């Protein structure tokens, strides 16, 4: 009995979805739903640098998935709340390159 069979036995009512959120993010960028570019802001909060991404159009789950992917890729703390992705530190260049690679238009704002 492999792990999948054990999980089906423990959670018989669970339905496994075949769609992956990162694939949905790429589809969103390709479909040009994102008419306005994402804005990459740099600011200081309580004396510490923060990178803020605003202007994402899509579901909150997709934005959270993208924020998680960025946090894991650069081992940085961050969150998604109130329609903004916040990351600790000045990661504008890396995040902008990552978003452009995903197919989004990105505009640098501030400092």
FIVEX-382467 format. One record per residue (C-alpha): residue number from 1; chain; residue in three letters; y, x, z. Coordinates in steps of 0.001 Angstrom, whole numbers. Layout:
BEGIN
guke seq:NUM mol:A type:ALA north:Y east:X up:Z
...
END
This chain:
BEGIN
guke seq:1 mol:A type:UNK north:0 east:0 up:0
guke seq:2 mol:A type:UNK north:3231 east:1631 up:-1138
guke seq:3 mol:A type:UNK north:6705 east:1146 up:293
guke seq:4 mol:A type:UNK north:7653 east:-1630 up:-2151
guke seq:5 mol:A type:UNK north:4588 east:-3659 up:-1179
guke seq:6 mol:A type:UNK north:5346 east:-3173 up:2513
guke seq:7 mol:A type:UNK north:8927 east:-4355 up:2007
guke seq:8 mol:A type:UNK north:7735 east:-7422 up:43
guke seq:9 mol:A type:UNK north:5349 east:-8205 up:2886
guke seq:10 mol:A type:UNK north:8092 east:-7866 up:5536
guke seq:11 mol:A type:UNK north:10770 east:-9739 up:3533
guke seq:12 mol:A type:UNK north:9025 east:-12213 up:1210
guke seq:13 mol:A type:UNK north:12178 east:-14247 up:492
guke seq:14 mol:A type:UNK north:14225 east:-11194 up:-616
guke seq:15 mol:A type:UNK north:14989 east:-11043 up:-4330
guke seq:16 mol:A type:UNK north:15498 east:-7592 up:-5819
guke seq:17 mol:A type:UNK north:18401 east:-7462 up:-8256
guke seq:18 mol:A type:UNK north:18102 east:-5274 up:-11316
guke seq:19 mol:A type:UNK north:21820 east:-4667 up:-11719
guke seq:20 mol:A type:UNK north:23392 east:-1573 up:-10285
guke seq:21 mol:A type:UNK north:26995 east:-1685 up:-9039
guke seq:22 mol:A type:UNK north:27908 east:1635 up:-10624
guke seq:23 mol:A type:UNK north:26780 east:252 up:-14005
guke seq:24 mol:A type:UNK north:29009 east:-2797 up:-13418
guke seq:25 mol:A type:UNK north:31959 east:-508 up:-12680
guke seq:26 mol:A type:UNK north:31449 east:1320 up:-15967
guke seq:27 mol:A type:UNK north:31150 east:-2007 up:-17807
guke seq:28 mol:A type:UNK north:34402 east:-3170 up:-16209
guke seq:29 mol:A type:UNK north:36187 east:-71 up:-17460
guke seq:30 mol:A type:UNK north:34682 east:-485 up:-20935
guke seq:31 mol:A type:UNK north:35626 east:-4169 up:-21204
guke seq:32 mol:A type:UNK north:39315 east:-3356 up:-20708
guke seq:33 mol:A type:UNK north:39774 east:-6016 up:-18046
guke seq:34 mol:A type:UNK north:41791 east:-3352 up:-16287
guke seq:35 mol:A type:UNK north:44998 east:-3749 up:-18315
guke seq:36 mol:A type:UNK north:47259 east:-1944 up:-15850
guke seq:37 mol:A type:UNK north:46398 east:1627 up:-14880
guke seq:38 mol:A type:UNK north:45153 east:2409 up:-11407
guke seq:39 mol:A type:UNK north:47890 east:4034 up:-9322
guke seq:40 mol:A type:UNK north:46996 east:7153 up:-7365
guke seq:41 mol:A type:UNK north:49456 east:7552 up:-4466
guke seq:42 mol:A type:UNK north:49906 east:10454 up:-2087
guke seq:43 mol:A type:UNK north:51501 east:9867 up:1283
guke seq:44 mol:A type:UNK north:51407 east:11052 up:4845
guke seq:45 mol:A type:UNK north:50406 east:8792 up:7685
guke seq:46 mol:A type:UNK north:50976 east:10102 up:11180
guke seq:47 mol:A type:UNK north:51490 east:13551 up:9673
guke seq:48 mol:A type:UNK north:48166 east:13606 up:7817
guke seq:49 mol:A type:UNK north:47749 east:13432 up:4033
guke seq:50 mol:A type:UNK north:46241 east:10273 up:2536
guke seq:51 mol:A type:UNK north:45274 east:9471 up:-1060
guke seq:52 mol:A type:UNK north:45636 east:5773 up:-1893
guke seq:53 mol:A type:UNK north:44309 east:4026 up:-5026
guke seq:54 mol:A type:UNK north:45827 east:652 up:-5889
guke seq:55 mol:A type:UNK north:45667 east:-1758 up:-8801
guke seq:56 mol:A type:UNK north:41885 east:-2213 up:-9073
guke seq:57 mol:A type:UNK north:40964 east:-5490 up:-10768
guke seq:58 mol:A type:UNK north:37449 east:-6657 up:-10037
guke seq:59 mol:A type:UNK north:35264 east:-7778 up:-7182
guke seq:60 mol:A type:UNK north:35603 east:-6278 up:-3731
guke seq:61 mol:A type:UNK north:31958 east:-5196 up:-3845
guke seq:62 mol:A type:UNK north:32570 east:-3125 up:-6963
guke seq:63 mol:A type:UNK north:35636 east:-1506 up:-5401
guke seq:64 mol:A type:UNK north:33694 east:-741 up:-2210
guke seq:65 mol:A type:UNK north:30901 east:772 up:-4284
guke seq:66 mol:A type:UNK north:33346 east:2962 up:-6183
guke seq:67 mol:A type:UNK north:35035 east:4031 up:-2933
guke seq:68 mol:A type:UNK north:31652 east:4912 up:-1459
guke seq:69 mol:A type:UNK north:30752 east:6952 up:-4531
guke seq:70 mol:A type:UNK north:34012 east:8921 up:-4210
guke seq:71 mol:A type:UNK north:33500 east:9455 up:-475
guke seq:72 mol:A type:UNK north:29978 east:10767 up:-973
guke seq:73 mol:A type:UNK north:30920 east:12976 up:-3932
guke seq:74 mol:A type:UNK north:33681 east:14851 up:-2048
guke seq:75 mol:A type:UNK north:32434 east:14359 up:1532
guke seq:76 mol:A type:UNK north:35666 east:12711 up:2554
guke seq:77 mol:A type:UNK north:36428 east:9857 up:4916
guke seq:78 mol:A type:UNK north:37887 east:6709 up:3507
guke seq:79 mol:A type:UNK north:37813 east:2946 up:3287
guke seq:80 mol:A type:UNK north:38547 east:-64 up:1123
guke seq:81 mol:A type:UNK north:40715 east:-2756 up:2645
guke seq:82 mol:A type:UNK north:43406 east:-5167 up:1520
guke seq:83 mol:A type:UNK north:42857 east:-4276 up:-2136
guke seq:84 mol:A type:UNK north:43423 east:-532 up:-1637
guke seq:85 mol:A type:UNK north:41104 east:2432 up:-1469
guke seq:86 mol:A type:UNK north:42222 east:4962 up:1144
guke seq:87 mol:A type:UNK north:40873 east:8504 up:1394
guke seq:88 mol:A type:UNK north:41653 east:11149 up:3992
guke seq:89 mol:A type:UNK north:43266 east:14216 up:2477
guke seq:90 mol:A type:UNK north:44934 east:15114 up:-812
guke seq:91 mol:A type:UNK north:42239 east:14459 up:-3423
guke seq:92 mol:A type:UNK north:44472 east:13141 up:-6200
guke seq:93 mol:A type:UNK north:43325 east:15551 up:-8904
guke seq:94 mol:A type:UNK north:39616 east:15093 up:-8230
guke seq:95 mol:A type:UNK north:39802 east:11309 up:-7904
guke seq:96 mol:A type:UNK north:41966 east:10942 up:-11011
guke seq:97 mol:A type:UNK north:39516 east:13054 up:-13049
guke seq:98 mol:A type:UNK north:36593 east:11013 up:-11703
guke seq:99 mol:A type:UNK north:38252 east:7685 up:-12571
guke seq:100 mol:A type:UNK north:39191 east:8906 up:-16063
guke seq:101 mol:A type:UNK north:35569 east:9953 up:-16577
guke seq:102 mol:A type:UNK north:34525 east:6410 up:-15620
guke seq:103 mol:A type:UNK north:36888 east:5060 up:-18293
guke seq:104 mol:A type:UNK north:39830 east:3879 up:-16193
guke seq:105 mol:A type:UNK north:43464 east:4613 up:-16924
guke seq:106 mol:A type:UNK north:45087 east:6368 up:-13980
guke seq:107 mol:A type:UNK north:48751 east:6938 up:-13173
guke seq:108 mol:A type:UNK north:49920 east:9502 up:-10628
guke seq:109 mol:A type:UNK north:52571 east:8164 up:-8241
guke seq:110 mol:A type:UNK north:54511 east:10131 up:-5615
guke seq:111 mol:A type:UNK north:54617 east:13763 up:-4521
END
